[in-house]
Amino acid sequence: MAEEQKQTSESEKKKEDWMNSKWRPMMGWSYMLTCIADFVIFPVLWSVLQAISKGQVNVQWQPITLQGAGLYHIAMGAVLGIAAYGRTQEKLGGANNGGLSIPVSGGTTYAPPAAVPQSTTSFVSAPSAGVGSSAGVGAPAAEVTTGFGGKPAPVIPPFPER
């Protein structure tokens, strides 16, 4: 008897109530349907109704969800935002990832790359291809082989003759 209760309790743990598993998508769908009705369907029907009854459209549709300073949209944004954040935390915690296993060390936190050792660069003797050199103004400058942090500098492509 205790074994049967143990098996049913494990199956009950696996079986989630439909309301617990579907409330987030239902909130999103209901918000989407409300917005479509209030901003697309009702204004068209309102204009058609006015055109049929009076022959012209005199009064514009006033969206119901924007009455009261749009509190409906603020509240739904908060509910959906907090629900998305909560679901993200559940997924990071390992709840019903659809078979996807997220490593413990993984996550959404940014880890900067390892530091690159800086090479010491001396700016005492600059190449003599600048002002006052005999090469002239249009002469090619000395080619730089190392850039910032000791990384190789990008190759300068040859420019076409003008």
Wavefront OBJ file of the C-alpha trace (Angstrom):
o trace
v 0.000 0.000 0.000
v 2.789 2.409 0.875
v 4.499 1.549 -2.427
v 1.355 2.433 -4.413
v 1.080 5.743 -2.602
v 4.725 6.396 -3.358
v 4.123 5.712 -7.068
v 1.060 7.944 -7.224
v 2.853 10.741 -5.449
v 5.732 10.554 -7.985
v 3.246 10.663 -10.843
v 1.486 13.574 -9.176
v 4.813 15.366 -8.936
v 5.391 14.877 -12.672
v 1.820 15.794 -13.605
v 1.466 19.533 -13.313
v -1.928 21.193 -13.053
v -2.951 22.728 -16.392
v -3.455 26.100 -14.766
v 0.068 26.123 -13.377
v 1.619 25.206 -16.719
v -0.561 27.304 -19.038
v -1.248 30.564 -17.210
v 1.698 32.455 -18.714
v 0.782 31.721 -22.335
v -2.899 32.348 -21.563
v -2.067 35.787 -20.144
v -0.062 36.622 -23.260
v -2.789 35.427 -25.618
v -5.527 37.248 -23.717
v -3.502 40.473 -23.756
v -2.849 40.098 -27.485
v -6.534 39.432 -28.223
v -7.598 42.390 -26.094
v -5.214 44.716 -27.933
v -6.275 43.413 -31.362
v -9.939 43.866 -30.459
v -9.496 47.315 -28.938
v -7.119 48.769 -31.551
v -8.132 46.958 -34.775
v -11.528 45.238 -34.722
v -13.583 47.665 -32.616
v -12.466 50.830 -34.479
v -13.375 49.243 -37.824
v -16.740 48.040 -36.535
v -17.373 51.461 -34.945
v -16.713 53.224 -38.265
v -18.863 50.738 -40.191
v -21.696 51.158 -37.683
v -21.543 54.946 -37.949
v -21.401 54.821 -41.746
v -24.445 52.537 -41.881
v -26.550 54.449 -39.371
v -25.688 58.106 -40.115
v -24.000 57.871 -43.495
v -20.710 59.348 -42.296
v -18.107 58.832 -39.555
v -18.237 61.769 -37.133
v -16.862 60.369 -33.878
v -13.609 58.487 -33.553
v -13.335 55.242 -31.552
v -11.900 55.741 -28.083
v -9.910 52.623 -27.027
v -11.345 51.142 -23.859
v -7.982 49.904 -22.578
v -6.528 53.428 -22.719
v -9.205 54.794 -20.389
v -7.796 55.481 -16.944
v -4.338 56.499 -18.230
v -3.663 53.089 -19.773
v -3.470 51.323 -16.427
v -4.543 48.074 -18.112
v -1.436 48.076 -20.316
v 0.842 48.978 -17.422
v -0.610 46.176 -15.297
v -0.414 43.600 -18.098
v 3.152 44.654 -18.873
v 4.073 44.121 -15.230
v 2.321 40.743 -15.043
v 3.875 39.452 -18.275
v 7.308 40.868 -17.447
v 7.401 39.330 -13.980
v 6.065 36.044 -15.380
v 8.809 35.967 -18.021
v 11.444 36.732 -15.394
v 10.054 34.020 -13.102
v 10.056 31.455 -15.900
v 13.638 32.363 -16.765
v 14.631 31.771 -13.172
v 12.776 28.432 -13.193
v 14.590 27.353 -16.347
v 17.945 28.365 -14.919
v 17.024 26.346 -11.833
v 16.349 23.286 -13.993
v 12.550 23.167 -13.985
v 11.136 21.534 -17.148
v 13.787 22.495 -19.652
v 12.385 20.146 -22.244
v 15.321 17.765 -21.929
v 17.854 20.599 -22.228
v 20.471 20.507 -19.532
v 22.058 23.824 -18.647
v 25.507 23.513 -17.094
v 25.834 24.707 -13.526
v 28.623 27.092 -14.462
v 26.547 28.456 -17.358
v 24.007 31.193 -17.063
v 23.318 34.674 -18.213
v 26.170 36.363 -16.361
v 28.880 37.852 -18.558
v 32.417 36.707 -17.850
v 35.116 38.865 -19.456
v 37.903 37.121 -21.360
v 41.253 36.518 -19.727
v 43.614 39.479 -19.577
v 46.213 39.741 -22.330
v 49.706 40.607 -21.094
v 50.709 44.082 -22.235
v 53.948 44.486 -24.160
v 56.165 47.387 -23.313
v 56.312 49.804 -26.202
v 58.785 52.627 -26.518
v 57.723 55.731 -28.377
v 61.195 57.279 -28.342
v 62.345 56.470 -31.852
v 59.517 56.963 -34.320
v 59.880 55.993 -37.962
v 61.183 58.859 -40.062
v 58.490 59.017 -42.720
v 56.622 62.039 -41.474
v 57.097 65.766 -41.574
v 60.639 66.775 -42.392
v 61.636 63.485 -43.949
v 62.954 63.226 -47.461
v 60.193 60.777 -48.436
v 57.598 63.511 -48.981
v 53.941 63.906 -48.203
v 52.456 61.147 -50.370
v 55.041 58.511 -49.462
v 53.878 55.311 -47.760
v 54.328 55.290 -43.995
v 56.277 52.638 -42.149
v 54.225 49.457 -41.711
v 53.000 48.803 -38.168
v 53.190 45.155 -37.164
v 51.852 45.313 -33.631
v 48.784 47.113 -32.436
v 47.339 47.889 -29.052
v 48.108 45.300 -26.396
v 50.717 43.500 -28.510
v 48.102 42.156 -30.919
v 48.988 41.995 -34.604
v 47.845 45.064 -36.479
v 45.416 44.643 -39.376
v 46.973 44.440 -42.813
v 46.581 47.680 -44.733
v 45.148 46.922 -48.179
v 46.822 48.513 -51.173
v 44.935 51.577 -52.383
v 44.189 51.889 -56.109
v 45.897 54.647 -58.015
v 43.707 57.685 -58.625
l 1 2 3 4 5 6 7 8 9 10 11 12 13 14 15 16 17 18 19 20 21 22 23 24 25 26 27 28 29 30 31 32 33 34 35 36 37 38 39 40 41 42 43 44 45 46 47 48 49 50 51 52 53 54 55 56 57 58 59 60 61 62 63 64 65 66 67 68 69 70 71 72 73 74 75 76 77 78 79 80 81 82 83 84 85 86 87 88 89 90 91 92 93 94 95 96 97 98 99 100 101 102 103 104 105 106 107 108 109 110 111 112 113 114 115 116 117 118 119 120 121 122 123 124 125 126 127 128 129 130 131 132 133 134 135 136 137 138 139 140 141 142 143 144 145 146 147 148 149 150 151 152 153 154 155 156 157 158 159 160 161 162
